[in-house]
Amino acid sequence: MSDYISDSDITDVVVNQFTLTDYITESTYQLNDIAEKRGVDSDDIDMDDPHWKLKRYAVAYVCMRVCQDKMGVNNSELPAELEKYAVKYKLYKELCDEIEPNLTSSMFANNVDDIQDRVMTGRMFRG
């Protein structure tokens, strides 16, 4: 199974200092689950050149999960050194929540029309 992203796609300096392999794999499973919910068969997912929104979601998901793990899951107050993870977790969680509803089955199959491929038709008037 291929992943949607690689280590080089993660540019966040706070997140980038950790081993990301398992998180990247988890993001692939998460996106494949979303694809399944959109009615896309796993055989129809095009991993050769994933749509940029899929990659953006995967990056945000990895960053969110790393920050979640680093800040812990207990209910105690966060020490000052963990506050950066809480702030980044919230940012990446919001980004995932924003992107996820906009992921379409066409994006997974990589058959979305590129806006540059569209031809604009209409009349041109000169005055």
Backbone as XML, in Angstrom:
<?xml version="1.0"?>
<chain id="A" units="angstrom">
  <residue number="1" name="MET">
    <atom name="N" x="0.844" y="-1.180" z="0.000"/>
    <atom name="CA" x="0.000" y="0.000" z="0.000"/>
    <atom name="C" x="0.886" y="1.239" z="0.000"/>
  </residue>
  <residue number="2" name="SER">
    <atom name="N" x="0.573" y="2.167" z="-0.875"/>
    <atom name="CA" x="1.277" y="3.445" z="-0.924"/>
    <atom name="C" x="0.612" y="4.427" z="0.021"/>
  </residue>
  <residue number="3" name="ASP">
    <atom name="N" x="1.374" y="5.440" z="0.393"/>
    <atom name="CA" x="0.833" y="6.498" z="1.231"/>
    <atom name="C" x="0.553" y="7.725" z="0.371"/>
  </residue>
  <residue number="4" name="TYR">
    <atom name="N" x="-0.331" y="8.584" z="0.842"/>
    <atom name="CA" x="-0.663" y="9.805" z="0.129"/>
    <atom name="C" x="0.468" y="10.827" z="0.221"/>
  </residue>
  <residue number="5" name="ILE">
    <atom name="N" x="1.226" y="10.770" z="1.316"/>
    <atom name="CA" x="2.299" y="11.736" z="1.545"/>
    <atom name="C" x="3.554" y="11.012" z="2.018"/>
  </residue>
  <residue number="6" name="SER">
    <atom name="N" x="4.638" y="11.761" z="2.093"/>
    <atom name="CA" x="5.889" y="11.240" z="2.640"/>
    <atom name="C" x="6.408" y="12.226" z="3.682"/>
  </residue>
  <residue number="7" name="ASP">
    <atom name="N" x="7.488" y="11.855" z="4.350"/>
    <atom name="CA" x="8.096" y="12.733" z="5.350"/>
    <atom name="C" x="8.388" y="14.120" z="4.798"/>
  </residue>
  <residue number="8" name="SER">
    <atom name="N" x="8.802" y="14.188" z="3.561"/>
    <atom name="CA" x="9.186" y="15.474" z="2.970"/>
    <atom name="C" x="8.003" y="16.426" z="2.795"/>
  </residue>
  <residue number="9" name="ASP">
    <atom name="N" x="6.773" y="15.922" z="2.860"/>
    <atom name="CA" x="5.594" y="16.777" z="2.756"/>
    <atom name="C" x="5.293" y="17.514" z="4.061"/>
  </residue>
  <residue number="10" name="ILE">
    <atom name="N" x="5.850" y="17.044" z="5.162"/>
    <atom name="CA" x="5.611" y="17.660" z="6.473"/>
    <atom name="C" x="6.662" y="18.748" z="6.676"/>
  </residue>
  <residue number="11" name="THR">
    <atom name="N" x="6.220" y="19.989" z="6.763"/>
    <atom name="CA" x="7.152" y="21.104" z="6.915"/>
    <atom name="C" x="7.061" y="21.782" z="8.278"/>
  </residue>
  <residue number="12" name="ASP">
    <atom name="N" x="6.133" y="21.372" z="9.114"/>
    <atom name="CA" x="5.999" y="21.957" z="10.443"/>
    <atom name="C" x="7.219" y="21.591" z="11.288"/>
  </residue>
  <residue number="13" name="VAL">
    <atom name="N" x="7.961" y="22.596" z="11.766"/>
    <atom name="CA" x="9.214" y="22.327" z="12.477"/>
    <atom name="C" x="8.984" y="21.658" z="13.834"/>
  </residue>
  <residue number="14" name="VAL">
    <atom name="N" x="7.857" y="21.894" z="14.451"/>
    <atom name="CA" x="7.555" y="21.248" z="15.735"/>
    <atom name="C" x="7.266" y="19.767" z="15.518"/>
  </residue>
  <residue number="15" name="VAL">
    <atom name="N" x="6.508" y="19.456" z="14.506"/>
    <atom name="CA" x="6.112" y="18.078" z="14.212"/>
    <atom name="C" x="7.249" y="17.309" z="13.557"/>
  </residue>
  <residue number="16" name="ASN">
    <atom name="N" x="7.998" y="17.978" z="12.714"/>
    <atom name="CA" x="9.025" y="17.344" z="11.902"/>
    <atom name="C" x="10.168" y="16.724" z="12.700"/>
  </residue>
  <residue number="17" name="GLN">
    <atom name="N" x="10.285" y="17.039" z="13.967"/>
    <atom name="CA" x="11.386" y="16.509" z="14.770"/>
    <atom name="C" x="11.138" y="15.086" z="15.272"/>
  </residue>
  <residue number="18" name="PHE">
    <atom name="N" x="9.977" y="14.538" z="14.958"/>
    <atom name="CA" x="9.618" y="13.200" z="15.428"/>
    <atom name="C" x="9.569" y="12.215" z="14.257"/>
  </residue>
  <residue number="19" name="THR">
    <atom name="N" x="9.606" y="10.946" z="14.563"/>
    <atom name="CA" x="9.445" y="9.900" z="13.551"/>
    <atom name="C" x="7.980" y="9.874" z="13.130"/>
  </residue>
  <residue number="20" name="LEU">
    <atom name="N" x="7.741" y="10.023" z="11.846"/>
    <atom name="CA" x="6.376" y="10.207" z="11.357"/>
    <atom name="C" x="5.808" y="9.003" z="10.608"/>
  </residue>
  <residue number="21" name="THR">
    <atom name="N" x="6.592" y="7.968" z="10.428"/>
    <atom name="CA" x="6.191" y="6.831" z="9.601"/>
    <atom name="C" x="4.831" y="6.260" z="9.998"/>
  </residue>
  <residue number="22" name="ASP">
    <atom name="N" x="4.636" y="5.984" z="11.276"/>
    <atom name="CA" x="3.362" y="5.396" z="11.719"/>
    <atom name="C" x="2.200" y="6.371" z="11.547"/>
  </residue>
  <residue number="23" name="TYR">
    <atom name="N" x="2.461" y="7.659" z="11.747"/>
    <atom name="CA" x="1.412" y="8.666" z="11.579"/>
    <atom name="C" x="1.020" y="8.798" z="10.109"/>
  </residue>
  <residue number="24" name="ILE">
    <atom name="N" x="1.990" y="8.716" z="9.229"/>
    <atom name="CA" x="1.708" y="8.794" z="7.793"/>
    <atom name="C" x="0.871" y="7.599" z="7.359"/>
  </residue>
  <residue number="25" name="THR">
    <atom name="N" x="1.216" y="6.421" z="7.856"/>
    <atom name="CA" x="0.422" y="5.223" z="7.562"/>
    <atom name="C" x="-1.001" y="5.380" z="8.097"/>
  </residue>
  <residue number="26" name="GLU">
    <atom name="N" x="-1.116" y="5.924" z="9.306"/>
    <atom name="CA" x="-2.446" y="6.150" z="9.892"/>
    <atom name="C" x="-3.259" y="7.123" z="9.038"/>
  </residue>
  <residue number="27" name="SER">
    <atom name="N" x="-2.598" y="8.157" z="8.500"/>
    <atom name="CA" x="-3.319" y="9.123" z="7.662"/>
    <atom name="C" x="-3.824" y="8.455" z="6.382"/>
  </residue>
  <residue number="28" name="THR">
    <atom name="N" x="-3.059" y="7.501" z="5.866"/>
    <atom name="CA" x="-3.493" y="6.765" z="4.686"/>
    <atom name="C" x="-4.734" y="5.931" z="5.001"/>
  </residue>
  <residue number="29" name="TYR">
    <atom name="N" x="-4.724" y="5.250" z="6.134"/>
    <atom name="CA" x="-5.908" y="4.482" z="6.546"/>
    <atom name="C" x="-7.113" y="5.403" z="6.749"/>
  </residue>
  <residue number="30" name="GLN">
    <atom name="N" x="-6.869" y="6.572" z="7.322"/>
    <atom name="CA" x="-7.948" y="7.526" z="7.550"/>
    <atom name="C" x="-8.541" y="7.995" z="6.220"/>
  </residue>
  <residue number="31" name="LEU">
    <atom name="N" x="-7.684" y="8.345" z="5.280"/>
    <atom name="CA" x="-8.179" y="8.784" z="3.975"/>
    <atom name="C" x="-8.866" y="7.645" z="3.217"/>
  </residue>
  <residue number="32" name="ASN">
    <atom name="N" x="-8.344" y="6.443" z="3.311"/>
    <atom name="CA" x="-9.003" y="5.309" z="2.658"/>
    <atom name="C" x="-10.374" y="5.046" z="3.265"/>
  </residue>
  <residue number="33" name="ASP">
    <atom name="N" x="-10.513" y="5.281" z="4.563"/>
    <atom name="CA" x="-11.812" y="5.153" z="5.224"/>
    <atom name="C" x="-12.781" y="6.212" z="4.699"/>
  </residue>
  <residue number="34" name="ILE">
    <atom name="N" x="-12.288" y="7.429" z="4.533"/>
    <atom name="CA" x="-13.124" y="8.495" z="3.969"/>
    <atom name="C" x="-13.530" y="8.133" z="2.542"/>
  </residue>
  <residue number="35" name="ALA">
    <atom name="N" x="-12.596" y="7.596" z="1.765"/>
    <atom name="CA" x="-12.898" y="7.187" z="0.390"/>
    <atom name="C" x="-14.004" y="6.133" z="0.374"/>
  </residue>
  <residue number="36" name="GLU">
    <atom name="N" x="-13.897" y="5.177" z="1.276"/>
    <atom name="CA" x="-14.916" y="4.123" z="1.358"/>
    <atom name="C" x="-16.281" y="4.719" z="1.687"/>
  </residue>
  <residue number="37" name="LYS">
    <atom name="N" x="-16.319" y="5.692" z="2.580"/>
    <atom name="CA" x="-17.580" y="6.363" z="2.922"/>
    <atom name="C" x="-18.146" y="7.139" z="1.744"/>
  </residue>
  <residue number="38" name="ARG">
    <atom name="N" x="-17.276" y="7.523" z="0.798"/>
    <atom name="CA" x="-17.709" y="8.243" z="-0.401"/>
    <atom name="C" x="-18.049" y="7.272" z="-1.537"/>
  </residue>
  <residue number="39" name="GLY">
    <atom name="N" x="-17.968" y="5.972" z="-1.243"/>
    <atom name="CA" x="-18.330" y="4.966" z="-2.228"/>
    <atom name="C" x="-17.221" y="4.586" z="-3.188"/>
  </residue>
  <residue number="40" name="VAL">
    <atom name="N" x="-15.978" y="4.902" z="-2.825"/>
    <atom name="CA" x="-14.846" y="4.584" z="-3.696"/>
    <atom name="C" x="-14.238" y="3.253" z="-3.262"/>
  </residue>
  <residue number="41" name="ASP">
    <atom name="N" x="-14.144" y="2.331" z="-4.206"/>
    <atom name="CA" x="-13.513" y="1.042" z="-3.946"/>
    <atom name="C" x="-12.009" y="1.253" z="-3.814"/>
  </residue>
  <residue number="42" name="SER">
    <atom name="N" x="-11.370" y="0.506" z="-2.939"/>
    <atom name="CA" x="-9.932" y="0.685" z="-2.714"/>
    <atom name="C" x="-9.118" y="0.488" z="-3.987"/>
  </residue>
  <residue number="43" name="ASP">
    <atom name="N" x="-9.606" y="-0.345" z="-4.906"/>
    <atom name="CA" x="-8.901" y="-0.561" z="-6.172"/>
    <atom name="C" x="-8.970" y="0.666" z="-7.091"/>
  </residue>
  <residue number="44" name="ASP">
    <atom name="N" x="-9.929" y="1.539" z="-6.849"/>
    <atom name="CA" x="-10.106" y="2.720" z="-7.696"/>
    <atom name="C" x="-9.345" y="3.945" z="-7.197"/>
  </residue>
  <residue number="45" name="ILE">
    <atom name="N" x="-8.695" y="3.834" z="-6.040"/>
    <atom name="CA" x="-7.941" y="4.961" z="-5.503"/>
    <atom name="C" x="-6.630" y="5.085" z="-6.265"/>
  </residue>
  <residue number="46" name="ASP">
    <atom name="N" x="-6.380" y="6.267" z="-6.815"/>
    <atom name="CA" x="-5.169" y="6.526" z="-7.589"/>
    <atom name="C" x="-4.116" y="7.137" z="-6.669"/>
  </residue>
  <residue number="47" name="MET">
    <atom name="N" x="-3.093" y="6.361" z="-6.355"/>
    <atom name="CA" x="-2.046" y="6.811" z="-5.438"/>
    <atom name="C" x="-0.818" y="7.354" z="-6.168"/>
  </residue>
  <residue number="48" name="ASP">
    <atom name="N" x="-0.829" y="7.321" z="-7.499"/>
    <atom name="CA" x="0.336" y="7.782" z="-8.252"/>
    <atom name="C" x="0.586" y="9.268" z="-8.066"/>
  </residue>
  <residue number="49" name="ASP">
    <atom name="N" x="-0.458" y="10.055" z="-8.138"/>
    <atom name="CA" x="-0.343" y="11.501" z="-7.981"/>
    <atom name="C" x="-1.613" y="11.999" z="-7.289"/>
  </residue>
  <residue number="50" name="PRO">
    <atom name="N" x="-1.678" y="11.841" z="-5.952"/>
    <atom name="CA" x="-2.905" y="12.198" z="-5.239"/>
    <atom name="C" x="-3.285" y="13.665" z="-5.417"/>
  </residue>
  <residue number="51" name="HIS">
    <atom name="N" x="-4.570" y="13.917" z="-5.434"/>
    <atom name="CA" x="-5.100" y="15.277" z="-5.516"/>
    <atom name="C" x="-4.526" y="16.105" z="-4.365"/>
  </residue>
  <residue number="52" name="TRP">
    <atom name="N" x="-4.284" y="17.366" z="-4.608"/>
    <atom name="CA" x="-3.629" y="18.217" z="-3.601"/>
    <atom name="C" x="-4.435" y="18.334" z="-2.320"/>
  </residue>
  <residue number="53" name="LYS">
    <atom name="N" x="-5.772" y="18.263" z="-2.398"/>
    <atom name="CA" x="-6.580" y="18.343" z="-1.165"/>
    <atom name="C" x="-6.403" y="17.086" z="-0.319"/>
  </residue>
  <residue number="54" name="LEU">
    <atom name="N" x="-6.225" y="15.946" z="-0.953"/>
    <atom name="CA" x="-5.975" y="14.713" z="-0.207"/>
    <atom name="C" x="-4.644" y="14.800" z="0.519"/>
  </residue>
  <residue number="55" name="LYS">
    <atom name="N" x="-3.651" y="15.323" z="-0.172"/>
    <atom name="CA" x="-2.333" y="15.478" z="0.443"/>
    <atom name="C" x="-2.385" y="16.493" z="1.586"/>
  </residue>
  <residue number="56" name="ARG">
    <atom name="N" x="-3.098" y="17.570" z="1.365"/>
    <atom name="CA" x="-3.208" y="18.595" z="2.418"/>
    <atom name="C" x="-3.907" y="18.026" z="3.651"/>
  </residue>
  <residue number="57" name="TYR">
    <atom name="N" x="-4.958" y="17.243" z="3.422"/>
    <atom name="CA" x="-5.641" y="16.601" z="4.546"/>
    <atom name="C" x="-4.686" y="15.661" z="5.276"/>
  </residue>
  <residue number="58" name="ALA">
    <atom name="N" x="-3.942" y="14.861" z="4.526"/>
    <atom name="CA" x="-3.022" y="13.897" z="5.147"/>
    <atom name="C" x="-1.967" y="14.611" z="5.980"/>
  </residue>
  <residue number="59" name="VAL">
    <atom name="N" x="-1.422" y="15.703" z="5.483"/>
    <atom name="CA" x="-0.423" y="16.472" z="6.231"/>
    <atom name="C" x="-1.039" y="17.020" z="7.519"/>
  </residue>
  <residue number="60" name="ALA">
    <atom name="N" x="-2.207" y="17.617" z="7.403"/>
    <atom name="CA" x="-2.885" y="18.169" z="8.586"/>
    <atom name="C" x="-3.209" y="17.068" z="9.590"/>
  </residue>
  <residue number="61" name="TYR">
    <atom name="N" x="-3.634" y="15.912" z="9.087"/>
    <atom name="CA" x="-3.971" y="14.795" z="9.972"/>
    <atom name="C" x="-2.743" y="14.310" z="10.732"/>
  </residue>
  <residue number="62" name="VAL">
    <atom name="N" x="-1.621" y="14.157" z="10.032"/>
    <atom name="CA" x="-0.379" y="13.716" z="10.681"/>
    <atom name="C" x="0.027" y="14.717" z="11.752"/>
  </residue>
  <residue number="63" name="CYS">
    <atom name="N" x="0.021" y="15.988" z="11.408"/>
    <atom name="CA" x="0.416" y="17.022" z="12.374"/>
    <atom name="C" x="-0.518" y="17.034" z="13.583"/>
  </residue>
  <residue number="64" name="MET">
    <atom name="N" x="-1.812" y="16.896" z="13.334"/>
    <atom name="CA" x="-2.794" y="16.859" z="14.418"/>
    <atom name="C" x="-2.518" y="15.687" z="15.361"/>
  </residue>
  <residue number="65" name="ARG">
    <atom name="N" x="-2.304" y="14.513" z="14.781"/>
    <atom name="CA" x="-2.092" y="13.311" z="15.607"/>
    <atom name="C" x="-0.790" y="13.374" z="16.399"/>
  </residue>
  <residue number="66" name="VAL">
    <atom name="N" x="0.271" y="13.901" z="15.803"/>
    <atom name="CA" x="1.530" y="14.042" z="16.531"/>
    <atom name="C" x="1.322" y="14.962" z="17.727"/>
  </residue>
  <residue number="67" name="CYS">
    <atom name="N" x="0.698" y="16.103" z="17.488"/>
    <atom name="CA" x="0.458" y="17.061" z="18.571"/>
    <atom name="C" x="-0.449" y="16.468" z="19.652"/>
  </residue>
  <residue number="68" name="GLN">
    <atom name="N" x="-1.440" y="15.714" z="19.240"/>
    <atom name="CA" x="-2.330" y="15.063" z="20.196"/>
    <atom name="C" x="-1.549" y="14.112" z="21.093"/>
  </residue>
  <residue number="69" name="ASP">
    <atom name="N" x="-0.692" y="13.322" z="20.499"/>
    <atom name="CA" x="0.104" y="12.380" z="21.280"/>
    <atom name="C" x="1.105" y="13.084" z="22.183"/>
  </residue>
  <residue number="70" name="LYS">
    <atom name="N" x="1.691" y="14.169" z="21.706"/>
    <atom name="CA" x="2.713" y="14.858" z="22.493"/>
    <atom name="C" x="2.131" y="15.624" z="23.664"/>
  </residue>
  <residue number="71" name="MET">
    <atom name="N" x="0.905" y="16.102" z="23.551"/>
    <atom name="CA" x="0.320" y="16.833" z="24.674"/>
    <atom name="C" x="-0.345" y="15.885" z="25.662"/>
  </residue>
  <residue number="72" name="GLY">
    <atom name="N" x="-0.549" y="14.645" z="25.279"/>
    <atom name="CA" x="-1.157" y="13.675" z="26.183"/>
    <atom name="C" x="-2.664" y="13.767" z="26.154"/>
  </residue>
  <residue number="73" name="VAL">
    <atom name="N" x="-3.281" y="12.867" z="26.846"/>
    <atom name="CA" x="-4.743" y="12.823" z="26.845"/>
    <atom name="C" x="-5.334" y="12.912" z="28.245"/>
  </residue>
  <residue number="74" name="ASN">
    <atom name="N" x="-4.536" y="13.357" z="29.211"/>
    <atom name="CA" x="-5.078" y="13.466" z="30.560"/>
    <atom name="C" x="-5.808" y="14.790" z="30.737"/>
  </residue>
  <residue number="75" name="ASN">
    <atom name="N" x="-6.507" y="14.929" z="31.817"/>
    <atom name="CA" x="-7.319" y="16.113" z="32.066"/>
    <atom name="C" x="-6.623" y="17.152" z="32.940"/>
  </residue>
  <residue number="76" name="SER">
    <atom name="N" x="-5.362" y="16.961" z="33.227"/>
    <atom name="CA" x="-4.659" y="17.932" z="34.047"/>
    <atom name="C" x="-4.278" y="19.148" z="33.209"/>
  </residue>
  <residue number="77" name="GLU">
    <atom name="N" x="-3.907" y="20.218" z="33.884"/>
    <atom name="CA" x="-3.481" y="21.407" z="33.169"/>
    <atom name="C" x="-2.219" y="21.107" z="32.377"/>
  </residue>
  <residue number="78" name="LEU">
    <atom name="N" x="-2.111" y="21.753" z="31.240"/>
    <atom name="CA" x="-0.950" y="21.530" z="30.390"/>
    <atom name="C" x="0.239" y="22.331" z="30.897"/>
  </residue>
  <residue number="79" name="PRO">
    <atom name="N" x="1.360" y="21.686" z="31.095"/>
    <atom name="CA" x="2.575" y="22.439" z="31.417"/>
    <atom name="C" x="2.919" y="23.359" z="30.246"/>
  </residue>
  <residue number="80" name="ALA">
    <atom name="N" x="3.634" y="24.418" z="30.537"/>
    <atom name="CA" x="3.950" y="25.419" z="29.520"/>
    <atom name="C" x="4.633" y="24.819" z="28.298"/>
  </residue>
  <residue number="81" name="GLU">
    <atom name="N" x="5.524" y="23.847" z="28.489"/>
    <atom name="CA" x="6.236" y="23.275" z="27.334"/>
    <atom name="C" x="5.322" y="22.461" z="26.422"/>
  </residue>
  <residue number="82" name="LEU">
    <atom name="N" x="4.157" y="22.051" z="26.922"/>
    <atom name="CA" x="3.221" y="21.285" z="26.097"/>
    <atom name="C" x="2.168" y="22.167" z="25.435"/>
  </residue>
  <residue number="83" name="GLU">
    <atom name="N" x="2.119" y="23.423" z="25.818"/>
    <atom name="CA" x="1.113" y="24.339" z="25.276"/>
    <atom name="C" x="1.212" y="24.469" z="23.754"/>
  </residue>
  <residue number="84" name="LYS">
    <atom name="N" x="2.435" y="24.453" z="23.221"/>
    <atom name="CA" x="2.603" y="24.575" z="21.765"/>
    <atom name="C" x="1.901" y="23.439" z="21.031"/>
  </residue>
  <residue number="85" name="TYR">
    <atom name="N" x="1.898" y="22.247" z="21.632"/>
    <atom name="CA" x="1.223" y="21.114" z="20.993"/>
    <atom name="C" x="-0.291" y="21.289" z="21.034"/>
  </residue>
  <residue number="86" name="ALA">
    <atom name="N" x="-0.790" y="21.843" z="22.123"/>
    <atom name="CA" x="-2.233" y="22.071" z="22.240"/>
    <atom name="C" x="-2.705" y="23.098" z="21.212"/>
  </residue>
  <residue number="87" name="VAL">
    <atom name="N" x="-1.932" y="24.150" z="21.039"/>
    <atom name="CA" x="-2.279" y="25.186" z="20.073"/>
    <atom name="C" x="-2.253" y="24.616" z="18.661"/>
  </residue>
  <residue number="88" name="LYS">
    <atom name="N" x="-1.199" y="23.897" z="18.335"/>
    <atom name="CA" x="-1.080" y="23.315" z="16.999"/>
    <atom name="C" x="-2.115" y="22.213" z="16.770"/>
  </residue>
  <residue number="89" name="TYR">
    <atom name="N" x="-2.413" y="21.441" z="17.804"/>
    <atom name="CA" x="-3.453" y="20.413" z="17.672"/>
    <atom name="C" x="-4.770" y="21.056" z="17.241"/>
  </residue>
  <residue number="90" name="LYS">
    <atom name="N" x="-5.143" y="22.123" z="17.930"/>
    <atom name="CA" x="-6.405" y="22.805" z="17.627"/>
    <atom name="C" x="-6.400" y="23.330" z="16.192"/>
  </residue>
  <residue number="91" name="LEU">
    <atom name="N" x="-5.296" y="23.927" z="15.771"/>
    <atom name="CA" x="-5.170" y="24.455" z="14.417"/>
    <atom name="C" x="-5.333" y="23.349" z="13.376"/>
  </residue>
  <residue number="92" name="TYR">
    <atom name="N" x="-4.616" y="22.240" z="13.566"/>
    <atom name="CA" x="-4.676" y="21.149" z="12.595"/>
    <atom name="C" x="-6.005" y="20.400" z="12.645"/>
  </residue>
  <residue number="93" name="LYS">
    <atom name="N" x="-6.610" y="20.309" z="13.801"/>
    <atom name="CA" x="-7.931" y="19.679" z="13.922"/>
    <atom name="C" x="-8.958" y="20.488" z="13.135"/>
  </residue>
  <residue number="94" name="GLU">
    <atom name="N" x="-8.913" y="21.810" z="13.297"/>
    <atom name="CA" x="-9.832" y="22.672" z="12.551"/>
    <atom name="C" x="-9.606" y="22.544" z="11.044"/>
  </residue>
  <residue number="95" name="LEU">
    <atom name="N" x="-8.347" y="22.443" z="10.636"/>
    <atom name="CA" x="-8.034" y="22.287" z="9.220"/>
    <atom name="C" x="-8.579" y="20.958" z="8.681"/>
  </residue>
  <residue number="96" name="CYS">
    <atom name="N" x="-8.402" y="19.888" z="9.430"/>
    <atom name="CA" x="-8.956" y="18.587" z="9.024"/>
    <atom name="C" x="-10.475" y="18.660" z="8.920"/>
  </residue>
  <residue number="97" name="ASP">
    <atom name="N" x="-11.105" y="19.281" z="9.905"/>
    <atom name="CA" x="-12.566" y="19.405" z="9.908"/>
    <atom name="C" x="-13.064" y="20.251" z="8.737"/>
  </residue>
  <residue number="98" name="GLU">
    <atom name="N" x="-12.241" y="21.200" z="8.319"/>
    <atom name="CA" x="-12.601" y="22.062" z="7.189"/>
    <atom name="C" x="-12.434" y="21.331" z="5.854"/>
  </residue>
  <residue number="99" name="ILE">
    <atom name="N" x="-11.371" y="20.578" z="5.715"/>
    <atom name="CA" x="-11.068" y="19.918" z="4.440"/>
    <atom name="C" x="-11.929" y="18.677" z="4.213"/>
  </residue>
  <residue number="100" name="GLU">
    <atom name="N" x="-12.118" y="17.871" z="5.243"/>
    <atom name="CA" x="-12.755" y="16.546" z="5.103"/>
    <atom name="C" x="-14.099" y="16.561" z="4.378"/>
  </residue>
  <residue number="101" name="PRO">
    <atom name="N" x="-15.018" y="17.483" z="4.685"/>
    <atom name="CA" x="-16.299" y="17.441" z="3.955"/>
    <atom name="C" x="-16.170" y="17.750" z="2.467"/>
  </residue>
  <residue number="102" name="ASN">
    <atom name="N" x="-15.065" y="18.357" z="2.070"/>
    <atom name="CA" x="-14.871" y="18.740" z="0.675"/>
    <atom name="C" x="-14.125" y="17.688" z="-0.144"/>
  </residue>
  <residue number="103" name="LEU">
    <atom name="N" x="-13.752" y="16.595" z="0.470"/>
    <atom name="CA" x="-13.081" y="15.522" z="-0.263"/>
    <atom name="C" x="-14.131" y="14.714" z="-1.020"/>
  </residue>
  <residue number="104" name="THR">
    <atom name="N" x="-13.925" y="14.572" z="-2.308"/>
    <atom name="CA" x="-14.910" y="13.905" z="-3.152"/>
    <atom name="C" x="-14.380" y="12.583" z="-3.686"/>
  </residue>
  <residue number="105" name="SER">
    <atom name="N" x="-15.293" y="11.756" z="-4.143"/>
    <atom name="CA" x="-14.894" y="10.477" z="-4.722"/>
    <atom name="C" x="-14.015" y="10.694" z="-5.949"/>
  </residue>
  <residue number="106" name="SER">
    <atom name="N" x="-14.248" y="11.750" z="-6.699"/>
    <atom name="CA" x="-13.430" y="12.051" z="-7.881"/>
    <atom name="C" x="-11.988" y="12.340" z="-7.500"/>
  </residue>
  <residue number="107" name="MET">
    <atom name="N" x="-11.785" y="12.956" z="-6.359"/>
    <atom name="CA" x="-10.425" y="13.254" z="-5.908"/>
    <atom name="C" x="-9.652" y="11.972" z="-5.624"/>
  </residue>
  <residue number="108" name="PHE">
    <atom name="N" x="-10.313" y="11.002" z="-5.041"/>
    <atom name="CA" x="-9.653" y="9.732" z="-4.733"/>
    <atom name="C" x="-9.304" y="8.960" z="-6.003"/>
  </residue>
  <residue number="109" name="ALA">
    <atom name="N" x="-10.174" y="9.040" z="-7.008"/>
    <atom name="CA" x="-9.927" y="8.362" z="-8.278"/>
    <atom name="C" x="-9.047" y="9.207" z="-9.200"/>
  </residue>
  <residue number="110" name="ASN">
    <atom name="N" x="-8.758" y="10.404" z="-8.764"/>
    <atom name="CA" x="-7.912" y="11.355" z="-9.496"/>
    <atom name="C" x="-8.439" y="11.608" z="-10.898"/>
  </residue>
  <residue number="111" name="ASN">
    <atom name="N" x="-9.755" y="11.829" z="-10.981"/>
    <atom name="CA" x="-10.339" y="12.177" z="-12.272"/>
    <atom name="C" x="-11.094" y="13.503" z="-12.181"/>
  </residue>
  <residue number="112" name="VAL">
    <atom name="N" x="-10.547" y="14.419" z="-11.390"/>
    <atom name="CA" x="-11.112" y="15.753" z="-11.259"/>
    <atom name="C" x="-10.618" y="16.589" z="-12.426"/>
  </residue>
  <residue number="113" name="ASP">
    <atom name="N" x="-11.528" y="17.316" z="-13.040"/>
    <atom name="CA" x="-11.122" y="18.216" z="-14.114"/>
    <atom name="C" x="-10.257" y="19.313" z="-13.541"/>
  </residue>
  <residue number="114" name="ASP">
    <atom name="N" x="-9.134" y="19.522" z="-14.167"/>
    <atom name="CA" x="-8.260" y="20.636" z="-13.810"/>
    <atom name="C" x="-8.875" y="21.892" z="-14.406"/>
  </residue>
  <residue number="115" name="ILE">
    <atom name="N" x="-8.967" y="22.928" z="-13.630"/>
    <atom name="CA" x="-9.592" y="24.159" z="-14.106"/>
    <atom name="C" x="-8.897" y="24.683" z="-15.363"/>
  </residue>
  <residue number="116" name="GLN">
    <atom name="N" x="-7.628" y="24.377" z="-15.519"/>
    <atom name="CA" x="-6.907" y="24.817" z="-16.711"/>
    <atom name="C" x="-7.320" y="24.028" z="-17.949"/>
  </residue>
  <residue number="117" name="ASP">
    <atom name="N" x="-7.938" y="22.870" z="-17.741"/>
    <atom name="CA" x="-8.388" y="22.060" z="-18.864"/>
    <atom name="C" x="-9.723" y="22.533" z="-19.423"/>
  </residue>
  <residue number="118" name="ARG">
    <atom name="N" x="-10.403" y="23.369" z="-18.682"/>
    <atom name="CA" x="-11.714" y="23.826" z="-19.109"/>
    <atom name="C" x="-11.565" y="24.949" z="-20.138"/>
  </residue>
  <residue number="119" name="VAL">
    <atom name="N" x="-12.455" y="24.942" z="-21.095"/>
    <atom name="CA" x="-12.440" y="25.971" z="-22.118"/>
    <atom name="C" x="-13.598" y="26.919" z="-21.833"/>
  </residue>
  <residue number="120" name="MET">
    <atom name="N" x="-13.282" y="28.172" z="-21.802"/>
    <atom name="CA" x="-14.314" y="29.158" z="-21.554"/>
    <atom name="C" x="-14.929" y="29.544" z="-22.889"/>
  </residue>
  <residue number="121" name="THR">
    <atom name="N" x="-16.214" y="29.379" z="-22.972"/>
    <atom name="CA" x="-16.897" y="29.760" z="-24.192"/>
    <atom name="C" x="-17.805" y="30.932" z="-23.894"/>
  </residue>
  <residue number="122" name="GLY">
    <atom name="N" x="-18.058" y="31.696" z="-24.878"/>
    <atom name="CA" x="-18.914" y="32.864" z="-24.717"/>
    <atom name="C" x="-18.574" y="33.882" z="-25.767"/>
  </residue>
  <residue number="123" name="ARG">
    <atom name="N" x="-19.319" y="34.944" z="-25.740"/>
    <atom name="CA" x="-19.108" y="35.991" z="-26.727"/>
    <atom name="C" x="-18.218" y="37.075" z="-26.168"/>
  </residue>
  <residue number="124" name="MET">
    <atom name="N" x="-17.444" y="37.610" z="-27.048"/>
    <atom name="CA" x="-16.602" y="38.712" z="-26.660"/>
    <atom name="C" x="-17.080" y="39.933" z="-27.415"/>
  </residue>
  <residue number="125" name="PHE">
    <atom name="N" x="-17.360" y="40.967" z="-26.650"/>
    <atom name="CA" x="-17.872" y="42.189" z="-27.278"/>
    <atom name="C" x="-16.800" y="43.254" z="-27.243"/>
  </residue>
  <residue number="126" name="ARG">
    <atom name="N" x="-16.723" y="43.982" z="-28.333"/>
    <atom name="CA" x="-15.803" y="45.116" z="-28.380"/>
    <atom name="C" x="-16.633" y="46.376" z="-28.518"/>
  </residue>
  <residue number="127" name="GLY">
    <atom name="N" x="-16.167" y="47.356" z="-27.808"/>
    <atom name="CA" x="-16.932" y="48.607" z="-27.851"/>
    <atom name="C" x="-16.327" y="49.654" z="-28.718"/>
  </residue>
</chain>
